[in-house]
Amino acid sequence: MRKALLIGMALLMLTQMTNANEIPYSIGSGFYDYGTGQSRNETYDVALRIADPTLVGSKVKGVRIYFTSAQGITNAKAWLSTALEVKSQKFTGADIETVDFTAVQGFNEVAFAQPYTITADGLYVGYSLTAEKDVATEPINVSSVFNADGFYIHSSGSYRTAWHSLGEQMGSLSMEVILEGDFSADAATAINIPEVNSKTNATNKISFDVQNQGLNGVQNIDYTVEVNGQKVDYHADLSYALPGIYGHKQSISAELPVITEKGAYAINVTIQKVNGQPNGSSNATGTGKANFYNVLPVKRPVCEEYTGLWCQWCPRGFVGMELMGEKYEDFVGICFHNGDPMEIIPSSQYPIGISGYPSADVDRIEVIDPNFESLQTYWLSQREQFAPLAVDVETSLEGDNFKVKALVTSPLDIDNNKYLLQFFLTQDGMQHSNWQQTNAYAGRNDYKDGYMDWFCEQGTYVKGLVFNDVAISWSGRTPIEGSLPAHFNADVAESYTYTFDLNQAVTTYSAAPGQSLVQDREKLKGVVLIIDTTTGQIVNANQAFANTSTAIEQLTTSKEDVVAHTTYYDLQGRRVESPRSGMFVKVETLRNGKQKARKVVF
């Protein structure tokens, strides 16, 4: 479905043909051809949306549409519309203007009879065509620039019921829109300035895009970066010159001023000169956000595994979760069992939908495979994400009541309308003489990879396994209403306590319903999750064993002092991926690069 194209020079040549008061608008140059893959004639309607406020008042005169091949393309139409609608599975048509044209290979330049003035509401610019099956299989040319407004599609096949936005996943239409207006020779602005979350007194580098808005394109810029009244001046020569096409962009990097006081600030990037000339843009400043904290909350991602003793491929999830727990001290795991004595809920109640076993997720973002390398990759990526709230946990066991107290702290004053708590009771060291794990890896030396070797050497059914991080009770699928306040004062802990009745920690397994899952009270853990209710994702978590409390790391420990990863070595100095019985040297590498070593016995 993709065919690489090099048409940038053609775009540049067409740019040079534009009149002085005209400029082509384009999100990106063509890169590949796209089709839905239908084995029949198909009608395509595609569009991009212009919603740039600096273009309000400019006029759309025409379009340039590129076809790698025009063979098999009929009924081509270029159009302008204020809306995209579908009725009876058909595009209702453009409400501004439509122009028929005959498709040819290369660029097709189509002029509109009446130039349309862009309003503050923006507009859609698009084209329609019929593609002959087995001939015009990929008629739509797309760029490698990803933009939500860059590619809308409706078709008589895969996308017949509604318009769909593909710009963020497939790229943008490589179509030029010819604009008429008062355009400067040298003009540019800064866009896509990121949000920064950082400690005070730290050095921070940001990347942002320089977007061309002028007839001459952009070769170099002079600009300032300002935060909280502090400015840094920069000059940047672009790695390649941007052509005189409105909307083309290039990423550059710059350091922020060092901020010494915590708070929320604006990042203002102002382009003062373009190609050595005063910037002619009416919107020369791009704005982002920066939050500076005295101490950053420690981010603890959560790995949730979905498994069962009956599942023949689930040993890789067992290994993956065990290795994560051994390697990372701040690891938080929750294992949901299905169809075995450790089951507590049906699969329909899982916090994320899965299609099979074994499965896993990290922070409930997407379903992944629970092998160790997959878990580690996603977990490490999530650990680098900013945690808006810190959480500590205190637990107390009073008779059959296991109380879990969450202490949640924000490093800044914030209003809260989306964060709530969810609680789990998990248990380590679960085992039973009758439990046996089905094992598809038995005798399969081809699966030996340094992680699964032990299971490859076992039989079809494996007894004696010890299960950790097993969920034996929870507060429910829905986060608890009112568990977090509507406002946080900076560095003031807000508390909420949830009590588990250990008599209710029972299995729902059909062969032994109601049987207690509490095996060793000293190995019970209270787990607290902070849930973003707008996404369903976990933004932070923590856990504590019975009658213990986590340290207030948010206030006493910097993010850099947390263990980054753990490595084991035997007494001969050789690295061991999965230590078993014996004595080993455990080396903990902190995020600040320091290391701690001690001997441990398995």
N, C-alpha and C positions, 0 to 999 in steps of 0.2 A: 504493500500500500504506500510505500515511500520510495521516491526516486530523487537522488540528490541533483540539484541544479545550481548552476553558477550564473546568475542573471544580474548580479550587482552592477556590472559595467553597463548593462543595457538600461538599468534604472537611472544610472548617472547620466548617460547620454540623453535620455528622455528629459531629465531634469534640466539640462542645458538648453532644451528646446522651449522651455516655458517662458512666457512673457514676464517683463520686469515686475508687474503688479500681481503676478500669479506665483503660486508655490504648490508643489505636489505634497499631499499629506499621505503618509504611509506608516504603519506600525512596524513593518519589517520587510526585507527583501525575500523573494521566493527561495524556498529550500527543497521542498518535496511536493509530490502530487498525492492527492487524497481521494479516495472513493469509499463507499460503504460496503463494497463487495457483493452487491446484489446480482444475482444471475438473471436479470431481466432489465428491460428499459426502465430508466429511473429519472424522475424529475428532481432537480436540486434547486433549492432557494438558499442563498448564503448572503451574509451581510456582516459588516462591522459597524460599530456605533461611534460617532463623534460626540464627545461630551466634555471637551476641553473649554473651560470658561474663557480663555484668552482668544478663542476663535469666534466668540459671539459677535455677530455683525459681519463676519466674512461671508462670502458667497461660494456655493458649490456650483462649479460650471460644468464638470464632467468627471469621467473616470477613465482609468487605464487598467484593463483586465488582462492578465497573462494566461495563456494556454500553452503548455508544452506541445500539445498536438490538438488540432481542431477536428480531427477525424471522428465522426460519430456524434458530434455536438450539434444540436439543432435547437430552434426556438429560443435563442439567446436574447435576454432582455436585461438592460441595466435600469436601476430604479432608485428612487429616494422615498423614504417613508418616515413618519413620526412614530409608528408603532409596528410591531410584528404580531400578527394574529393568525390563528388557524381556525377554520370552520369546516366541518365534515371532512377532516383530515387534509384539507387543502389550504394553502396560503391564500388569504383573502385579497391579497394584492396591495401594492404600494398606494399611499394616499396623497403623494405629492406629484410624482411624475414617473412615467415608465417609457423607455425608448428601446425599440427592437434593433438588433444588429446581427450581422452575419459573422459568426466566429471564425477567426483565422489563427494560424499558428503564430505565437509571439504575442506582442502587445496589441490589444484592441482598444483604440481610443474612441470613447463615446461622449458626445456633447449633449447636454440637456438644453431643451428649447428655451427654458426660462431659468436663469441662475437662481438658486434658492438661498435665502439669507438664513444663516444659522442662528437659532434662538437659544435662550438659556436652557431650554429643555433638551437641546441636542437633536440628533436625528440618526437614522440608519441609512447606510449606503450599501447597496447590494446588487446582486445579479441572479438571474434564474436561467436554467437551461434544461434540455432533455438529453440524456446520455444513452447512446445505443449500447445494449448489452454486448459484452465480449469485444467491444471496440473502444468506447470511451469509458474504460473501467475506473480511471482515476482522473476526473476532469478538473478537480479543484486544486489550485496551486496555493500552498501554505508556507509561511515563513517559520523560522525557529524561534520567534519572539513570542513569549507566552504573556497573554493579556486577556483579562476576563471579557473585555469588549471587542476583542480582535476577531472572533469567529463565531457567528451564530449560524445554525443550520436547521432547515426543514427539508424533508425529502419525501418522495412517494413510497419509500421503503422503510428503512430502519427508524427514521425520525418523522413519521407521518402524523403522529398524534399531536405534536406540539413543537415549538421552536426550542432548540437546545443550545446552550453555550459551551463550546469546545475550546475556547481560547486559552484557558489555563492548562489544559491537558494535551492539546494537539498543536498549539501555535496559532498565529494570526494570519488572516488572508493577505496574500501578497498582491494587494490591489492598491493603486494610487488614486487618490481623490484630488482633482484639480480645484484649488481654492483661489479666489480672487479677493484682494483686500489690500490694506495698507501694511505690507510686511517690510520689516527692516532688513537691511543687508546682513547685519551681524547681530544675532539674537539667540539666546539660549536660556534655559531655566534648569533648576535642580529638582529632580523628582525621586520618588521611592526612597526617601530618607528613613532609615529604620528607627524603631524604638530601642533605646538603650537602657539596660538595667545594670548598675555597676556600684561598686563600693566607692565611697569618697576617697579622694587623693590617689585615684588610680588613673593609669593611662588607657585611653580607649580609642580605637580606630573604627571608623564607620566606612561603609561603601554606599555610594548613591549613584544615580544615573544623571548624566548631562544630556538633556534633550534639545536637539536643534529646533529653532523656530525662525531661522533667517535664511535669506536667499543664498548667502555665501557658504553656508554650512559652518562647521566648527573645526578648527585646527588646534586652538589652544584657548585657555580661559584664565582669568585672574578672579579669585573669589575669596570670600571670608567665611569662616565658620564661627558662629557666636552662640554661647551658652551662658545664661545668667550675667550678661553684660561683658563677659570676657570674649575677646575676639582673637582669632589667629588668621593671618593672611597667607594665601597660597597662590602659586602659579602652577598650572598643569598643562603639559603638552600631551594631547591625546595620542594613544598608541596607533590609531589610524584616524584620518580625517573623516568627520561626518559629512555626507553630501548635503546639498541644499534641499533636503526633503524634510518637511515639517513632521516631527514625531520620531525620527531616527535618534537613537540614543547610544551612549557608551558608559560603562561603569568606571568610576575612579574611587580612590580611597583617600581619607584624610583623618588626622588625629583631632580629637576634641580637646578643648581647653581642660585643664585639670580642675575639678570642682572639689572644694574642701568642705562644703556644708551640705548635709542631706536635704533632699527636697525634690520636687518635680519641676522640671524646666523644659522650655522649648529649645530645640536645636534649629537655628536659622542658618541656612546656607545661601549666601547671596552671590550671584555671579555678576561681577562689576564690569569686566571687559571680555569681549569675544574677539579673537584674532587681533588683539591689541587695540580694538575700538570699543568705545562705550557700548554697553549692552543695550540693545534696542528693544528688549522684551518688556512688556507691560507687567510681567509676573516674574521678576528676576530672582525672587527669594522662594526657596522651598523650605518647608517646615517639618520637623519630626519631634519626637518626645524623648526626654531623658529623665530617668529616675535614679537618684543617687542615695545610697544607704550607708549608714555607719557599718552595719554588718548585713551581709546578704543571707537570707534564709537558706538552709541546707536543703537541696533538692534530693528526695529519695523516691525514685521511680518504683512502681509496683509491677511485679510479674505475676500474672494469673494464669494458671495451667488448668486444662480440662482433660481429665484422664479417667481410666478405669482399669481394674485388674483383668477384665475380660479382653481388653484392647491389646492386640498383639504387637502393635508398633509403639505403644505408649512407653516402653522402656527408655526411648530417647528423650522423652519429656522428663522422666524420673532423673536421668543422668543430667540433663540440662539444668534443672532446678537445683539439684544437689551441688553441682559445680559452681553455680552462681552463688549459692549460700556459703560455700567454702572460700570462694575467691574474694567476695566483696562483703565487708562487715556491715555496710549500711544497706544490704539487700533486704527487701521486703517481698515475701512470696506468699501467695494464697493458692492452694490447690483444691479444685473442685472435683470430687469423684462422682462417677456415674455408674449405676448398675452394680455396685459392690457395697460391702458393709460400711464404707466411709461416706456414702452418699447422704447429703442433707437437703438437697432441693432437686427438682426435676430440671432437665436441661432447658426447658422453656423459661425458667426463671434466671438463667445465667445473666450476668451484667452486660454481656456482649454476645451477639448471635454467632454461633459457630456452625459449620457445615459437616464436621466430622472430628474424629479423635485420632491422634492427640492434636490439640490446638492450644494456643496461648495468646495472650495480649500483653502489651506493656502500656500501662496507664490508660487502657481501654480506647486506644486510638484506632487500631486495626487488628485483625486476626492474623497471627503469624504461626510458623512452625516452632515447636518448643525445643528444638535441638540447641545445644549450648551456644554455638556461634551465632545463631539467629537471636537468641535471647540477649546475649552479651552485646551484640551490635545495636539493637534497638534500645536496650537499657542504658548503655553508655551515651547514646545520642540524647535520650531523654534526661539524663542526669545533668547535661550541659544547659538544659532549658531553665529559664527563670522561674522560681517558685514565688508566687505573690504573697504567700502566707507560710509561716513556720509553725510546726506542730510538735509538741512534746506530749508524752503519755505517762500517766501514773496509774498503776493497777493495785487493787487490794482484794484479797480473797477472804470473805467473811462468811463462814459456813458454806452454803451452796450458792452464794451470790459472788459473782466475779465482777467487780466494778472497774470500769475503764474510764478514766478521766482524761479528757483532751484539753490541752492548754494551747490555744491558737493565738499567734502574735503576728501583727503586721509591722513591717519596718517603717511604714509611713501612715499618716492619717488617711484613711480611705473610707468611702461609702461602699457598702456591700449589698448587692441585690442578686447575687448568683452563687455564692459559695455556701455549701452545706456539708454536714458530716455524715459518714457511714461507718459503722463499726463491725469488726469481725472478731470472732474467737477462734484462734488456730491452735494447733497442738503439734509439737515435735515428738519424735520417738514412737510413733504409732506402729504396732506390730501385733500379729496373732499367728499362732502355729498353723492355723488352717488357711491363712491367706496365701494365695499363690498368683504371681503375675504371669500372664500369658506372654510368651517371648518369641516373636518372629525372627529374632536375630540368632537363635540357637544354631550353632555350627556354621554360621555365615561369615567366613573369614573376609569376604569381600566388603563387609561393613566395618571392619576394624579400621578405626581412624584416630586412635589415641584416646577416644572418649567411650566408644561402645564396645571396646575389646572384652570387658568382663562379661557382658551379656552374650557376646558371640561365643563365649566359652562355656555358657550354661545350657541347660536343657530347655525344652519347650515350655515348661512351667517352672517358675523360680520361687522358692519359698525363702523365708527368713529376711525379707527386705524390711527396712525401717523407713517409715514415711514421715517426712517433716512438712511443716507449713500447711497442714491439712485443715481446711475450714470445717469446723464442727458446729458453728452457730453464727448467725449474723443479725444485724438490726433490721434487715429487710432490703428488698431490691431498690426501694426508693430512699434517697437521702432524707434525713430527719428534718422536718420543717422546724424552724426556730432554733436549730442547734448552733447557729452562728448569728451574731448581731448584725443589724443594718448599718452599723458604723464601727470602725476600729480606730482607736487612738494609738498612735505610734508607740511600739514597744510595750504595750499594756496587754498582758495575757488575758484572753477571754476563755472561760472554762465551760465545759459541758460534760456531764457524766452519764454514761449508759451502763446499765446493769444487766449482765447475763445470768439467768437462772440455769445452773449447771444441770438441773433435772430436765431441762428442755433441750439440752445438747444431745440429741438422739438421731439415729439413722432413719432415713426414709426408705432404705433398701427393702424391697418387697419380701425378701426371705427372712428378714429379722426386723420388722418395723418397730420403732420405739426403743430399740436397744441403746443403752448409754454409750456415748463415744468418749467419755472422759476416762483416760487410762492412767495418767500421771499428772496430778495437779501442778506439780512443779514445772511441767513442760508446757503449760498453757500460756498463750500470748494474747494480749489485747492489741488489736490493730486498728488504727484510726486512719481513715481516708478523707481527704478534703476533695469534694466533688464540685466541678464547674457544672452547674445545672443547665447552662445554655448549650453545652456540648456533650455532657455525660462523661467527660474525661476526668481522670484523677490528676490534680495539680500538685499534691504533695501527700506524704504519709509518714507514719512512724509506728513503732510497736514496742512493747515491753512485756517481759515475762511476769508471772504472778508475783505480786508484792514487791515490785520494783518501779523505778522511775527513770526515764531518760534524762540525760543532762540537758540543761537549757543551752544547747549548742548555738542557738540563734543569737544569744547574748554574750557567750563566753568563747566561742570557737569560730574562727574565720572559716570560710568555705575552703580556703586553700589548705587548712590543717586536717581535712577529712581524708580518710584512706581512699586513694584512687584505684589501686588494684593490689592484689595479693599474689605472690608467687611462692611456690614450694620447691625446695631442693633437698636431695638426699645428703647424707653425711659425706659423700664423695664430691659434693658440689654440682651434681647434675640436676638439671631442672626436671621436675615431676609434675605432669599436668593433672593427674588424679591420684593423690597419695592415698595409700591403703594402710595396712597395718605396719607399724614400725615408728621410728623416730625421724623427724624431718626438721629442716630449718624453714621457718615461716618468715618471709620478707614482705613487709607492708610498705608500699610506696605512697606517700602522701601527695596531695595535689600541688603542694609547693616544691615537690621534687625530693624532699627528705625521705630517708628510709629508716625503718625500725625492723630489727631481726630478733627472733627468739626461737628456741627449740620447742617443738610440740610433739605429742605422741598420739598416733591414731590406733 
